[in-house]
Amino acid sequence: MSEQTTNFYIFHGDDDIAIDQAVHKIRSQMGDDINAEMNISEFDGQAVIVPEIINAVSSFPFLADKRLAIVKGMVNWVTRRGAGATGKKSVAQLEESLPKLPNHARLVFVERGKIADNNKLIKLATTAPNGYVKAFTMPKDPSRWIKQRVKSEYDKDIDIAAVNALAAVTGGDLRIIDNELNKLASYIGEQATITEDDVASLTPYVPEANIFKMVDAIAEGRGRLALSLLHRLLQEKDQDAFKIFGMVIRQFRLLLLAKEHLATGGTPGSIASAIGVRPFVAQNLARQTRAFEVIQLEGIYRALLDNDYKIKTGRIQADLALDLFITSIAK
C-alpha cells in the first residue's frame, strides 16, 4: 500500500501575507510552464459547489503529475451559523470526499480570519492522514516582522526609528506595511538602510505617527516638545490644521475608550478587540493611558469637541485652537 500523501490544506488566520506565501509555495511546486497553469483551478468558495471542486482536483493531470485547486472562503461559508441544509450538505460532502482524494490532488482552502479548533472541517484536516491545517496569526508587535521582511524580501536594512514610525502609522497592518516597504526599497535605490526620513518622505501615514509622539509629549507634561511636534505637522505637505485637529480628537477618543475599558476590568491584551483597533495601536494606547485618569480624558475630550464646534462655526482658527489646547493640558 502506497504512503498517504498530504494533499488537502486549510490555511486560516489574519496574517494575509503569510497565508499568501504558503499558498504560493504550494503553487510553485506545480512548476512555471504552461502545462502547470492548465492544471491549476481557483474557486470562490461562496459560489461553487463541492462536487465541482472535487472533480477539478481529482481529474487526472494533463501533461503533469499533479492538479491543484485553490478555494477561497468555503470553510467559513459552509460551517457558519445560518448555512442551513445547504451548508450541512456541503460539509458532509467534504467529510466524505477529502480523505479519499487521489495522491495527485492538491486542494488548498484559504480562509481569512481565525477558525475555531472545534470546526468540523478543521478537525477533519487535523485528524485525516492526508490533511493539514495551519493558523497564521499577525504578530502583536510588527517591529520584528518589519526588520525580517526588509532583509528577506528586499535585501535592505531599516533603522529602529523607521521601524517604529512605519509600524505606528500603518496600525500594524502587514499588507499596508509591505506595500510601503516595497515603495521604500525602490525609493532608496542603492542605499543600504531605510531611515525615518525616508519613511517621512514617502509614506502618507507619517502624520499619525507624529500625533502619537505629540500625545506622548502631552502625557509627559512636555508642552514645548508637544508644540514643536504640532508645528512640524503643520509644515508638512498636504496637512492643514483642521485635519490635524480631527486626528487629535480621534486619538483622545481612542484613549478614552481604552482607559474606560481598562477601568471596567478589561485587560491591555483585549483593548484591540474591545475598541476595534489593530494590536500595535492597542499597545500604544495601553501605554499612553497610564498618564491619565478617566475623568481627565473625559474633560479633554469634551474640550476638544467644544473647540471643534468653535472651529466649524468660525469662532476660532484651528491652529490657534491646537496651540491653546496643548498649552492648557501639557503643563
Buried (B, 14 or more C-beta within 10 A) or exposed (E): EEEEBEBBBBBBBBBBBBBBEBBEEBBEEBBEEEEBEBBBBBBEBEEBBBEEBBEBBBBEBEEBEBBBBBBBBBBBBBBEEEBEEEBEBBBEBBBEBBBEBBBBBBBBBBBBEEBEEEBBBBBBBEEBEBBBBEBBEBBEEBBEBBBEBBEEBBEBBBBEEBBBBBBBBBBBBBEBBBEBBEEBBEBBEEEEEBBBEBBBEBBEBBBBBBBBBBBBBBBEEBBEBBBBBBEBBBEEEEBEBBEBBBBBBEBBBBBBBBBBBBEEEBEBEEBBEBBEBBBBBBBBBBBBBEBBEBEBBBEBBEBBEEBBEBBEEEEBEBBEBBBEBBEEBBE
